[in-house]
Amino acid sequence: MDALAGLLDGPRAQGAFLLRAALDPPWSMRVQDRAPLTVVVMLRGDGWVLPEGGEPFQARAGDVVIARGPEPYTVADDPSVRPDIVIHPGGRCAALDGRELYNEMLLGVRTWGNDLDGEDQMLVGTYQMSGEISARLLDALPPMLLLPGEALDSPLVTLLASEMSKEDPGQEVMLDRLLDLLVITVLRTWFARREEAAPAWYRAHADPVVGRALRMLHNDPAHPWTVASLAARTGVSRAALARRFTELVGEPPMAYLTGWRLALAADLLREPDATIGSVARQVGYGSPFALSAAFKRVRGVSPREHRELALRS
Protein backbone atom coordinates (compact mmCIF):
# COMPACT_ATOMS: atom_id res chain seq x y z
CA MET A 1 0.00 0.00 0.00
CA ASP A 2 1.46 3.38 -0.98
CA ALA A 3 0.79 6.56 0.97
CA LEU A 4 -2.01 7.71 -1.32
CA ALA A 5 -3.70 4.31 -1.24
CA GLY A 6 -3.52 4.40 2.54
CA LEU A 7 -5.09 7.82 2.56
CA LEU A 8 -7.91 6.91 0.19
CA ASP A 9 -8.69 3.64 1.94
CA GLY A 10 -11.21 5.53 4.00
CA PRO A 11 -14.59 6.34 2.44
CA ARG A 12 -17.18 3.87 3.76
CA ALA A 13 -20.63 5.30 3.13
CA GLN A 14 -23.41 3.80 5.24
CA GLY A 15 -26.79 4.88 3.94
CA ALA A 16 -25.41 8.08 2.45
CA PHE A 17 -27.80 10.91 1.68
CA LEU A 18 -28.10 10.96 -2.12
CA LEU A 19 -30.36 12.99 -4.39
CA ARG A 20 -30.61 14.74 -7.73
CA ALA A 21 -31.50 18.42 -7.31
CA ALA A 22 -33.43 19.91 -10.25
CA LEU A 23 -33.88 23.66 -9.97
CA ASP A 24 -34.97 26.59 -12.10
CA PRO A 25 -33.42 29.98 -11.21
CA PRO A 26 -33.47 31.87 -9.02
CA TRP A 27 -32.46 29.48 -6.27
CA SER A 28 -30.10 29.53 -3.30
CA MET A 29 -29.50 27.01 -0.50
CA ARG A 30 -27.56 27.45 2.72
CA VAL A 31 -25.99 24.14 3.71
CA GLN A 32 -25.43 23.83 7.47
CA ASP A 33 -25.75 20.07 7.88
CA ARG A 34 -22.27 19.71 9.49
CA ALA A 35 -21.62 16.67 7.27
CA PRO A 36 -17.96 15.59 7.18
CA LEU A 37 -17.90 15.34 3.38
CA THR A 38 -20.29 16.25 0.55
CA VAL A 39 -19.88 15.70 -3.19
CA VAL A 40 -21.73 17.91 -5.66
CA VAL A 41 -21.63 17.15 -9.40
CA MET A 42 -23.10 19.75 -11.76
CA LEU A 43 -25.08 17.67 -14.23
CA ARG A 44 -26.63 20.60 -16.10
CA GLY A 45 -26.28 24.37 -16.00
CA ASP A 46 -24.02 26.32 -13.63
CA GLY A 47 -23.92 26.96 -9.92
CA TRP A 48 -21.99 29.09 -7.50
CA VAL A 49 -20.45 27.91 -4.24
CA LEU A 50 -20.02 30.51 -1.50
CA PRO A 51 -17.85 29.16 1.35
CA GLU A 52 -18.28 30.73 4.77
CA GLY A 53 -15.61 33.42 4.86
CA GLY A 54 -14.11 32.35 1.53
CA GLU A 55 -14.17 33.49 -2.09
CA PRO A 56 -17.17 32.40 -4.20
CA PHE A 57 -16.39 30.16 -7.17
CA GLN A 58 -18.41 28.87 -10.10
CA ALA A 59 -19.05 25.21 -10.92
CA ARG A 60 -20.02 24.49 -14.53
CA ALA A 61 -21.71 21.44 -16.04
CA GLY A 62 -19.53 18.38 -15.42
CA ASP A 63 -17.51 19.96 -12.59
CA VAL A 64 -17.25 18.23 -9.23
CA VAL A 65 -17.12 20.06 -5.89
CA ILE A 66 -16.11 18.38 -2.64
CA ALA A 67 -16.95 20.22 0.56
CA ARG A 68 -15.31 19.21 3.84
CA GLY A 69 -17.45 19.97 6.86
CA PRO A 70 -18.52 21.09 9.30
CA GLU A 71 -18.42 24.76 8.20
CA PRO A 72 -21.60 26.01 6.45
CA TYR A 73 -21.66 27.22 2.85
CA THR A 74 -24.17 28.36 0.25
CA VAL A 75 -24.91 26.97 -3.22
CA ALA A 76 -26.84 29.23 -5.60
CA ASP A 77 -27.46 29.94 -9.26
CA ASP A 78 -26.01 33.43 -8.72
CA PRO A 79 -23.95 34.84 -5.81
CA SER A 80 -26.40 37.73 -5.43
CA VAL A 81 -29.40 35.48 -4.69
CA ARG A 82 -30.14 35.27 -0.99
CA PRO A 83 -30.74 31.77 0.44
CA ASP A 84 -34.38 30.77 0.86
CA ILE A 85 -33.71 27.09 1.64
CA VAL A 86 -31.66 25.74 4.56
CA ILE A 87 -30.20 22.22 4.60
CA HIS A 88 -29.96 20.88 8.15
CA PRO A 89 -28.28 17.72 9.53
CA GLY A 90 -29.69 14.50 8.13
CA GLY A 91 -30.62 16.16 4.84
CA ARG A 92 -33.60 17.98 6.35
CA CYS A 93 -34.69 20.86 4.10
CA ALA A 94 -36.57 23.84 5.48
CA ALA A 95 -37.60 27.36 4.52
CA LEU A 96 -36.18 30.30 6.43
CA ASP A 97 -39.28 30.30 8.63
CA GLY A 98 -38.67 26.64 9.56
CA ARG A 99 -41.35 25.14 7.31
CA GLU A 100 -40.36 21.66 6.11
CA LEU A 101 -39.74 21.59 2.35
CA TYR A 102 -38.43 18.13 1.49
CA ASN A 103 -41.78 16.45 0.80
CA GLU A 104 -43.16 19.64 -0.75
CA MET A 105 -40.32 19.70 -3.29
CA LEU A 106 -40.02 15.94 -3.86
CA LEU A 107 -40.13 15.25 -7.61
CA GLY A 108 -39.60 11.47 -7.71
CA VAL A 109 -37.17 8.77 -6.60
CA ARG A 110 -34.25 10.61 -4.97
CA THR A 111 -35.13 13.70 -7.01
CA TRP A 112 -35.87 17.04 -5.39
CA GLY A 113 -36.30 20.64 -6.46
CA ASN A 114 -38.71 23.12 -7.99
CA ASP A 115 -38.80 21.78 -11.59
CA LEU A 116 -38.16 18.23 -12.80
CA ASP A 117 -36.66 19.64 -16.00
CA GLY A 118 -34.92 22.52 -14.22
CA GLU A 119 -32.23 24.54 -15.95
CA ASP A 120 -29.72 23.63 -13.22
CA GLN A 121 -29.31 20.05 -12.03
CA MET A 122 -26.91 18.58 -9.49
CA LEU A 123 -26.08 15.19 -8.10
CA VAL A 124 -25.47 15.47 -4.35
CA GLY A 125 -23.92 12.78 -2.16
CA THR A 126 -23.37 13.37 1.56
CA TYR A 127 -21.52 11.29 4.14
CA GLN A 128 -23.52 11.94 7.27
CA MET A 129 -21.31 10.42 10.00
CA SER A 130 -17.67 11.28 10.70
CA GLY A 131 -16.79 7.59 11.04
CA GLU A 132 -17.57 7.07 7.35
CA ILE A 133 -14.56 9.16 6.30
CA SER A 134 -11.06 8.66 7.63
CA ALA A 135 -9.88 11.58 9.75
CA ARG A 136 -6.49 11.46 8.02
CA LEU A 137 -8.26 11.89 4.67
CA LEU A 138 -10.27 14.87 5.91
CA ASP A 139 -7.14 16.46 7.37
CA ALA A 140 -5.45 16.28 3.96
CA LEU A 141 -8.23 18.21 2.17
CA PRO A 142 -9.00 21.92 1.88
CA PRO A 143 -12.45 23.07 3.02
CA MET A 144 -13.54 23.22 -0.64
CA LEU A 145 -12.08 21.80 -3.82
CA LEU A 146 -13.21 21.98 -7.44
CA LEU A 147 -12.31 19.40 -10.09
CA PRO A 148 -13.09 20.54 -13.65
CA GLY A 149 -15.31 18.12 -15.54
CA GLU A 150 -12.81 17.59 -18.35
CA ALA A 151 -10.32 16.18 -15.83
CA LEU A 152 -12.63 13.39 -14.67
CA ASP A 153 -12.28 10.56 -17.16
CA SER A 154 -14.68 8.13 -15.49
CA PRO A 155 -18.14 6.62 -16.08
CA LEU A 156 -18.95 6.75 -12.36
CA VAL A 157 -21.10 9.90 -12.48
CA THR A 158 -23.28 8.34 -15.18
CA LEU A 159 -23.52 5.05 -13.26
CA LEU A 160 -24.40 6.77 -10.00
CA ALA A 161 -27.00 9.01 -11.64
CA SER A 162 -28.58 5.97 -13.32
CA GLU A 163 -28.68 3.90 -10.12
CA MET A 164 -30.22 6.78 -8.16
CA SER A 165 -33.39 6.51 -10.23
CA LYS A 166 -33.95 2.87 -9.20
CA GLU A 167 -35.48 1.27 -6.12
CA ASP A 168 -34.24 -2.31 -6.59
CA PRO A 169 -33.33 -4.62 -3.68
CA GLY A 170 -29.89 -3.80 -2.34
CA GLN A 171 -29.98 -0.37 -3.95
CA GLU A 172 -28.70 1.46 -0.87
CA VAL A 173 -25.52 -0.63 -0.73
CA MET A 174 -24.95 -0.19 -4.47
CA LEU A 175 -25.28 3.60 -4.16
CA ASP A 176 -22.97 3.74 -1.14
CA ARG A 177 -20.21 1.86 -2.96
CA LEU A 178 -20.56 3.93 -6.14
CA LEU A 179 -20.32 7.12 -4.06
CA ASP A 180 -17.16 5.79 -2.37
CA LEU A 181 -15.60 5.03 -5.77
CA LEU A 182 -16.52 8.45 -7.11
CA VAL A 183 -14.95 10.20 -4.12
CA ILE A 184 -11.74 8.16 -4.44
CA THR A 185 -11.54 8.83 -8.19
CA VAL A 186 -12.11 12.56 -7.79
CA LEU A 187 -9.56 12.91 -4.99
CA ARG A 188 -6.92 10.83 -6.75
CA THR A 189 -7.32 13.00 -9.85
CA TRP A 190 -7.31 16.22 -7.83
CA PHE A 191 -4.13 15.26 -5.94
CA ALA A 192 -2.41 14.46 -9.24
CA ARG A 193 -3.44 17.81 -10.77
CA ARG A 194 -2.83 19.97 -7.72
CA GLU A 195 0.32 18.43 -6.31
CA GLU A 196 1.41 21.76 -4.81
CA ALA A 197 -1.74 21.73 -2.66
CA ALA A 198 -1.24 18.12 -1.56
CA PRO A 199 0.24 17.18 1.84
CA ALA A 200 4.04 17.19 2.11
CA TRP A 201 4.15 13.40 2.48
CA TYR A 202 2.28 13.05 -0.83
CA ARG A 203 4.83 15.20 -2.66
CA ALA A 204 7.66 13.33 -0.93
CA HIS A 205 6.32 10.09 -2.36
CA ALA A 206 8.03 10.96 -5.70
CA ASP A 207 11.48 11.08 -4.08
CA PRO A 208 13.39 7.82 -4.76
CA VAL A 209 14.67 7.51 -1.19
CA VAL A 210 11.94 9.06 0.96
CA GLY A 211 9.18 7.64 -1.25
CA ARG A 212 10.53 4.14 -0.72
CA ALA A 213 10.74 4.67 3.03
CA LEU A 214 7.15 5.94 3.10
CA ARG A 215 5.92 2.89 1.18
CA MET A 216 7.64 0.57 3.67
CA LEU A 217 6.08 2.37 6.63
CA HIS A 218 2.64 2.29 5.05
CA ASN A 219 2.91 -1.33 3.89
CA ASP A 220 3.89 -2.68 7.31
CA PRO A 221 3.24 -0.21 10.15
CA ALA A 222 3.44 -2.98 12.75
CA HIS A 223 7.08 -3.77 11.88
CA PRO A 224 9.59 -2.62 14.55
CA TRP A 225 11.08 0.06 12.30
CA THR A 226 14.08 2.15 13.23
CA VAL A 227 15.84 4.87 11.28
CA ALA A 228 18.73 2.44 10.86
CA SER A 229 16.57 -0.31 9.35
CA LEU A 230 14.85 2.13 6.99
CA ALA A 231 18.20 3.58 5.93
CA ALA A 232 19.61 0.12 5.25
CA ARG A 233 16.68 -0.76 2.99
CA THR A 234 16.82 2.53 1.11
CA GLY A 235 20.59 2.40 0.60
CA VAL A 236 21.58 5.60 2.40
CA SER A 237 23.06 6.47 5.78
CA ARG A 238 20.92 7.04 8.86
CA ALA A 239 21.85 10.72 8.91
CA ALA A 240 21.09 11.17 5.21
CA LEU A 241 17.68 9.48 5.50
CA ALA A 242 16.70 11.41 8.62
CA ARG A 243 17.74 14.73 7.06
CA ARG A 244 16.06 14.08 3.70
CA PHE A 245 12.88 12.64 5.23
CA THR A 246 12.49 15.55 7.65
CA GLU A 247 13.14 18.12 4.91
CA LEU A 248 10.55 16.66 2.50
CA VAL A 249 7.88 15.34 4.88
CA GLY A 250 8.19 17.97 7.58
CA GLU A 251 8.90 15.62 10.49
CA PRO A 252 11.42 12.85 11.33
CA PRO A 253 10.74 9.25 10.19
CA MET A 254 9.82 7.89 13.63
CA ALA A 255 7.51 10.82 14.39
CA TYR A 256 5.78 10.21 11.06
CA LEU A 257 5.48 6.50 11.86
CA THR A 258 3.89 7.28 15.23
CA GLY A 259 1.36 9.57 13.58
CA TRP A 260 0.57 6.97 10.92
CA ARG A 261 0.13 4.20 13.48
CA LEU A 262 -2.17 6.32 15.64
CA ALA A 263 -4.19 7.45 12.61
CA LEU A 264 -4.69 3.80 11.68
CA ALA A 265 -5.58 2.98 15.27
CA ALA A 266 -8.13 5.81 15.38
CA ASP A 267 -9.88 4.38 12.32
CA LEU A 268 -9.69 0.76 13.51
CA LEU A 269 -11.16 1.67 16.89
CA ARG A 270 -14.39 2.68 15.13
CA GLU A 271 -14.98 -0.95 14.13
CA PRO A 272 -17.60 -2.45 16.47
CA ASP A 273 -15.69 -5.69 17.15
CA ALA A 274 -12.25 -4.15 17.59
CA THR A 275 -10.52 -4.35 20.95
CA ILE A 276 -7.73 -2.08 22.10
CA GLY A 277 -5.44 -5.11 22.27
CA SER A 278 -6.16 -6.24 18.71
CA VAL A 279 -5.74 -2.70 17.38
CA ALA A 280 -2.45 -2.33 19.26
CA ARG A 281 -1.07 -5.47 17.58
CA GLN A 282 -2.19 -4.34 14.12
CA VAL A 283 -0.43 -0.99 14.35
CA GLY A 284 2.80 -2.06 16.04
CA TYR A 285 2.32 -1.59 19.78
CA GLY A 286 3.27 -4.41 22.10
CA SER A 287 0.36 -4.00 24.51
CA PRO A 288 -2.94 -2.15 24.99
CA PHE A 289 -1.17 -0.05 27.64
CA ALA A 290 1.53 1.07 25.17
CA LEU A 291 -1.08 2.07 22.59
CA SER A 292 -3.18 3.88 25.20
CA ALA A 293 -0.18 5.84 26.49
CA ALA A 294 0.87 6.92 22.98
CA PHE A 295 -2.70 7.69 21.95
CA LYS A 296 -3.36 9.88 24.96
CA ARG A 297 0.00 11.65 24.70
CA VAL A 298 -0.51 12.57 21.02
CA ARG A 299 -4.30 12.91 20.76
CA GLY A 300 -5.22 14.01 24.26
CA VAL A 301 -7.78 11.25 24.86
CA SER A 302 -7.58 7.54 25.54
CA PRO A 303 -8.50 5.01 22.82
CA ARG A 304 -11.68 4.21 24.75
CA GLU A 305 -12.66 7.88 24.97
CA HIS A 306 -11.90 8.29 21.25
CA ARG A 307 -14.20 5.39 20.41
CA GLU A 308 -17.02 6.82 22.53
CA LEU A 309 -16.67 10.27 20.93
CA ALA A 310 -16.64 8.75 17.44
CA LEU A 311 -19.80 6.74 18.07
CA ARG A 312 -21.61 9.85 19.29
CA SER A 313 -20.56 12.02 16.32
C-alpha positions in Angstrom: 0.0 0.0 0.0 1.5 3.4 -1.0 0.8 6.6 1.0 -2.0 7.7 -1.3 -3.7 4.3 -1.2 -3.5 4.4 2.5 -5.1 7.8 2.6 -7.9 6.9 0.2 -8.7 3.6 1.9 -11.2 5.5 4.0 -14.6 6.3 2.4 -17.2 3.9 3.8 -20.6 5.3 3.1 -23.4 3.8 5.2 -26.8 4.9 3.9 -25.4 8.1 2.4 -27.8 10.9 1.7 -28.1 11.0 -2.1 -30.4 13.0 -4.4 -30.6 14.7 -7.7 -31.5 18.4 -7.3 -33.4 19.9 -10.3 -33.9 23.7 -10.0 -35.0 26.6 -12.1 -33.4 30.0 -11.2 -33.5 31.9 -9.0 -32.5 29.5 -6.3 -30.1 29.5 -3.3 -29.5 27.0 -0.5 -27.6 27.5 2.7 -26.0 24.1 3.7 -25.4 23.8 7.5 -25.7 20.1 7.9 -22.3 19.7 9.5 -21.6 16.7 7.3 -18.0 15.6 7.2 -17.9 15.3 3.4 -20.3 16.3 0.6 -19.9 15.7 -3.2 -21.7 17.9 -5.7 -21.6 17.1 -9.4 -23.1 19.8 -11.8 -25.1 17.7 -14.2 -26.6 20.6 -16.1 -26.3 24.4 -16.0 -24.0 26.3 -13.6 -23.9 27.0 -9.9 -22.0 29.1 -7.5 -20.5 27.9 -4.2 -20.0 30.5 -1.5 -17.9 29.2 1.4 -18.3 30.7 4.8 -15.6 33.4 4.9 -14.1 32.3 1.5 -14.2 33.5 -2.1 -17.2 32.4 -4.2 -16.4 30.2 -7.2 -18.4 28.9 -10.1 -19.1 25.2 -10.9 -20.0 24.5 -14.5 -21.7 21.4 -16.0 -19.5 18.4 -15.4 -17.5 20.0 -12.6 -17.2 18.2 -9.2 -17.1 20.1 -5.9 -16.1 18.4 -2.6 -16.9 20.2 0.6 -15.3 19.2 3.8 -17.5 20.0 6.9 -18.5 21.1 9.3 -18.4 24.8 8.2 -21.6 26.0 6.5 -21.7 27.2 2.9 -24.2 28.4 0.3 -24.9 27.0 -3.2 -26.8 29.2 -5.6 -27.5 29.9 -9.3 -26.0 33.4 -8.7 -23.9 34.8 -5.8 -26.4 37.7 -5.4 -29.4 35.5 -4.7 -30.1 35.3 -1.0 -30.7 31.8 0.4 -34.4 30.8 0.9 -33.7 27.1 1.6 -31.7 25.7 4.6 -30.2 22.2 4.6 -30.0 20.9 8.1 -28.3 17.7 9.5 -29.7 14.5 8.1 -30.6 16.2 4.8 -33.6 18.0 6.4 -34.7 20.9 4.1 -36.6 23.8 5.5 -37.6 27.4 4.5 -36.2 30.3 6.4 -39.3 30.3 8.6 -38.7 26.6 9.6 -41.3 25.1 7.3 -40.4 21.7 6.1 -39.7 21.6 2.3 -38.4 18.1 1.5 -41.8 16.5 0.8 -43.2 19.6 -0.7 -40.3 19.7 -3.3 -40.0 15.9 -3.9 -40.1 15.2 -7.6 -39.6 11.5 -7.7 -37.2 8.8 -6.6 -34.2 10.6 -5.0 -35.1 13.7 -7.0 -35.9 17.0 -5.4 -36.3 20.6 -6.5 -38.7 23.1 -8.0 -38.8 21.8 -11.6 -38.2 18.2 -12.8 -36.7 19.6 -16.0 -34.9 22.5 -14.2 -32.2 24.5 -15.9 -29.7 23.6 -13.2 -29.3 20.1 -12.0 -26.9 18.6 -9.5 -26.1 15.2 -8.1 -25.5 15.5 -4.4 -23.9 12.8 -2.2 -23.4 13.4 1.6 -21.5 11.3 4.1 -23.5 11.9 7.3 -21.3 10.4 10.0 -17.7 11.3 10.7 -16.8 7.6 11.0 -17.6 7.1 7.4 -14.6 9.2 6.3 -11.1 8.7 7.6 -9.9 11.6 9.7 -6.5 11.5 8.0 -8.3 11.9 4.7 -10.3 14.9 5.9 -7.1 16.5 7.4 -5.5 16.3 4.0 -8.2 18.2 2.2 -9.0 21.9 1.9 -12.5 23.1 3.0 -13.5 23.2 -0.6 -12.1 21.8 -3.8 -13.2 22.0 -7.4 -12.3 19.4 -10.1 -13.1 20.5 -13.6 -15.3 18.1 -15.5 -12.8 17.6 -18.4 -10.3 16.2 -15.8 -12.6 13.4 -14.7 -12.3 10.6 -17.2 -14.7 8.1 -15.5 -18.1 6.6 -16.1 -18.9 6.7 -12.4 -21.1 9.9 -12.5 -23.3 8.3 -15.2 -23.5 5.1 -13.3 -24.4 6.8 -10.0 -27.0 9.0 -11.6 -28.6 6.0 -13.3 -28.7 3.9 -10.1 -30.2 6.8 -8.2 -33.4 6.5 -10.2 -34.0 2.9 -9.2 -35.5 1.3 -6.1 -34.2 -2.3 -6.6 -33.3 -4.6 -3.7 -29.9 -3.8 -2.3 -30.0 -0.4 -3.9 -28.7 1.5 -0.9 -25.5 -0.6 -0.7 -24.9 -0.2 -4.5 -25.3 3.6 -4.2 -23.0 3.7 -1.1 -20.2 1.9 -3.0 -20.6 3.9 -6.1 -20.3 7.1 -4.1 -17.2 5.8 -2.4 -15.6 5.0 -5.8 -16.5 8.5 -7.1 -14.9 10.2 -4.1 -11.7 8.2 -4.4 -11.5 8.8 -8.2 -12.1 12.6 -7.8 -9.6 12.9 -5.0 -6.9 10.8 -6.8 -7.3 13.0 -9.9 -7.3 16.2 -7.8 -4.1 15.3 -5.9 -2.4 14.5 -9.2 -3.4 17.8 -10.8 -2.8 20.0 -7.7 0.3 18.4 -6.3 1.4 21.8 -4.8 -1.7 21.7 -2.7 -1.2 18.1 -1.6 0.2 17.2 1.8 4.0 17.2 2.1 4.2 13.4 2.5 2.3 13.1 -0.8 4.8 15.2 -2.7 7.7 13.3 -0.9 6.3 10.1 -2.4 8.0 11.0 -5.7 11.5 11.1 -4.1 13.4 7.8 -4.8 14.7 7.5 -1.2 11.9 9.1 1.0 9.2 7.6 -1.3 10.5 4.1 -0.7 10.7 4.7 3.0 7.2 5.9 3.1 5.9 2.9 1.2 7.6 0.6 3.7 6.1 2.4 6.6 2.6 2.3 5.0 2.9 -1.3 3.9 3.9 -2.7 7.3 3.2 -0.2 10.2 3.4 -3.0 12.8 7.1 -3.8 11.9 9.6 -2.6 14.6 11.1 0.1 12.3 14.1 2.2 13.2 15.8 4.9 11.3 18.7 2.4 10.9 16.6 -0.3 9.3 14.8 2.1 7.0 18.2 3.6 5.9 19.6 0.1 5.2 16.7 -0.8 3.0 16.8 2.5 1.1 20.6 2.4 0.6 21.6 5.6 2.4 23.1 6.5 5.8 20.9 7.0 8.9 21.9 10.7 8.9 21.1 11.2 5.2 17.7 9.5 5.5 16.7 11.4 8.6 17.7 14.7 7.1 16.1 14.1 3.7 12.9 12.6 5.2 12.5 15.6 7.6 13.1 18.1 4.9 10.5 16.7 2.5 7.9 15.3 4.9 8.2 18.0 7.6 8.9 15.6 10.5 11.4 12.8 11.3 10.7 9.2 10.2 9.8 7.9 13.6 7.5 10.8 14.4 5.8 10.2 11.1 5.5 6.5 11.9 3.9 7.3 15.2 1.4 9.6 13.6 0.6 7.0 10.9 0.1 4.2 13.5 -2.2 6.3 15.6 -4.2 7.5 12.6 -4.7 3.8 11.7 -5.6 3.0 15.3 -8.1 5.8 15.4 -9.9 4.4 12.3 -9.7 0.8 13.5 -11.2 1.7 16.9 -14.4 2.7 15.1 -15.0 -0.9 14.1 -17.6 -2.5 16.5 -15.7 -5.7 17.2 -12.3 -4.2 17.6 -10.5 -4.4 21.0 -7.7 -2.1 22.1 -5.4 -5.1 22.3 -6.2 -6.2 18.7 -5.7 -2.7 17.4 -2.5 -2.3 19.3 -1.1 -5.5 17.6 -2.2 -4.3 14.1 -0.4 -1.0 14.4 2.8 -2.1 16.0 2.3 -1.6 19.8 3.3 -4.4 22.1 0.4 -4.0 24.5 -2.9 -2.1 25.0 -1.2 0.0 27.6 1.5 1.1 25.2 -1.1 2.1 22.6 -3.2 3.9 25.2 -0.2 5.8 26.5 0.9 6.9 23.0 -2.7 7.7 21.9 -3.4 9.9 25.0 0.0 11.6 24.7 -0.5 12.6 21.0 -4.3 12.9 20.8 -5.2 14.0 24.3 -7.8 11.3 24.9 -7.6 7.5 25.5 -8.5 5.0 22.8 -11.7 4.2 24.8 -12.7 7.9 25.0 -11.9 8.3 21.2 -14.2 5.4 20.4 -17.0 6.8 22.5 -16.7 10.3 20.9 -16.6 8.7 17.4 -19.8 6.7 18.1 -21.6 9.8 19.3 -20.6 12.0 16.3 
